[in-house]
Amino acid sequence: MNKNRKMDPLAEQIYRICVMSAIAAVAGFIWGANGVMIALAINVVMLGVEIVIEILSKPTKKTIGHIVITALCVVGIFVSSAYKRAKKEYDAIVNYTSTLACEEFLNNHTHLFRGRVLDLYLDCATEKGIFELDKFAEKYPHTTQGKDAADRATQIADEFYKQAEQADYTDSWERYCYQVPDKYLADAKERAERAELRDWGTDDAAWKTAQKRDELKYYEKYLDKYPDGAHRKGAKKGIIDIRVRNIKANSKAILPSATMISSNNSTIATQRITNNTGYTLTVLYSGKKQSYEFTIENKQTRTFNISTGSYHIAATVSNPCIGGSYRQEEFSGGVYSTLYFVKQESVIKP
């Protein structure tokens, strides 16, 4: 056997590709994408030298093989560089996930880490809610994550619809229309119109709705729709009662008690209020049968008549940095005097 027989050129090229791939794989295992690029770059330099020498002497089929291998190495360097860049961006997204970052990554990289980034994007969209899920589903409709996003958006819309249907008020349907994209509206607008007509179409229906909801905005809505309505006094009382209730819940300041000047057997308790607060003063009396609202300018004294009985009393001034005050007091027939002033601790620090 001739030990000096040369290896077939094709076999030599295949052998060289295998060795080069093995070196690149080991370098990649040890140093990652940088190692692969270094190994391939070394091969490019070595092959380049050989190609130049062969061209200067006498090109052969072997030269063509070297050129092909060099081209493969260059492609490998570009692929490794793209992987390195994509990996860096992916790691940044993992550390700080946002829908904008995920969308930008998917626009820049069509294959690398795409599935993982879609999963991160889906989780982030789920946290943000139905609008982001719907946007995700429309942008990636043919992906598993896109179909999952569409299912999640539908489930959320169904839950919102059930909540609106259970309440079945105008504002519950209007809220549903704001909560979901247009594709999920179904008959919500029509049901909102029907609820509006049913709940607010007549004076009596509107008053029953306002009483049932017992919130400031519903009493105000009644007065807005029926300023001369049969229940306007009740609506005004409801507004005062709620305002007093809110001040009581949010204030720790206690109002000064009224001083009885004289008494009588009447059903009228006369209130003489002096305002030394430095601001315009508003005093609210919330009673079981009647409620009152009085406004007194600074440095003025005004007199008002209220029915005898127990009242929840709240007061506010025209300075929003000063919180309201509250107390409960019972009045019998007679004349009462109260001096209002502002204590330093009543000022709300911004």
GISUL-V289503 format. One record per backbone hydrogen bond with DSSP energy under -1.0 kcal/mol. CO is the residue of the C=O (numbers start at 1). NH is the residue of the N-H. If there is no record, write none. Layout:
CO & NH
CO & NH
//
This chain:
2 & 5
8 & 12
9 & 13
10 & 14
11 & 15
12 & 16
13 & 17
14 & 18
15 & 19
16 & 20
17 & 21
18 & 22
19 & 23
20 & 24
21 & 25
22 & 26
23 & 27
24 & 28
25 & 29
26 & 30
27 & 31
28 & 32
32 & 36
33 & 37
34 & 38
35 & 39
36 & 40
37 & 41
38 & 42
39 & 43
40 & 44
41 & 45
42 & 46
43 & 47
44 & 48
45 & 49
46 & 50
47 & 51
48 & 52
49 & 53
50 & 54
51 & 55
52 & 56
53 & 57
60 & 64
61 & 65
62 & 66
63 & 67
64 & 68
65 & 69
66 & 70
67 & 71
68 & 72
69 & 73
70 & 74
71 & 75
72 & 76
73 & 77
74 & 78
75 & 79
76 & 80
77 & 81
78 & 82
79 & 83
80 & 84
81 & 85
82 & 86
83 & 87
84 & 88
85 & 89
86 & 90
87 & 91
88 & 92
89 & 93
90 & 94
91 & 95
92 & 96
98 & 102
99 & 103
100 & 104
101 & 105
102 & 106
103 & 107
104 & 108
105 & 109
111 & 114
113 & 117
114 & 118
115 & 119
116 & 120
117 & 121
118 & 122
119 & 123
120 & 124
121 & 125
122 & 126
123 & 127
124 & 128
125 & 129
129 & 133
130 & 134
131 & 135
132 & 136
133 & 137
134 & 138
135 & 139
136 & 140
140 & 143
143 & 147
144 & 148
145 & 149
146 & 150
147 & 151
148 & 152
149 & 153
150 & 154
151 & 155
152 & 156
153 & 157
154 & 158
155 & 159
156 & 160
157 & 161
158 & 162
159 & 163
160 & 164
161 & 165
162 & 166
163 & 167
164 & 168
169 & 173
170 & 174
171 & 175
172 & 176
173 & 177
174 & 178
175 & 179
176 & 180
181 & 184
182 & 185
185 & 188
187 & 191
188 & 192
189 & 193
190 & 194
191 & 195
192 & 196
193 & 197
194 & 198
195 & 199
196 & 200
197 & 201
202 & 206
203 & 207
204 & 208
205 & 209
206 & 210
207 & 211
208 & 212
209 & 213
210 & 214
215 & 219
216 & 220
217 & 221
218 & 222
219 & 223
220 & 224
221 & 225
222 & 226
226 & 229
229 & 232
231 & 235
232 & 236
233 & 237
234 & 238
235 & 239
236 & 240
237 & 241
238 & 242
239 & 243
240 & 244
241 & 245
242 & 246
243 & 247
244 & 248
245 & 249
246 & 250
247 & 251
253 & 326
259 & 337
262 & 335
267 & 308
268 & 334
269 & 306
270 & 336
271 & 304
272 & 338
273 & 302
274 & 340
275 & 299
280 & 318
281 & 296
282 & 316
283 & 294
284 & 314
285 & 292
286 & 312
290 & 287
292 & 285
294 & 283
296 & 281
297 & 300
300 & 275
302 & 273
304 & 271
306 & 269
309 & 331
311 & 329
312 & 286
313 & 327
314 & 284
315 & 325
316 & 282
319 & 322
321 & 348
325 & 315
326 & 255
327 & 313
329 & 311
331 & 309
333 & 264
334 & 270
335 & 261
335 & 262
336 & 272
337 & 259
338 & 274
340 & 276
343 & 346
344 & 347
346 & 323
//
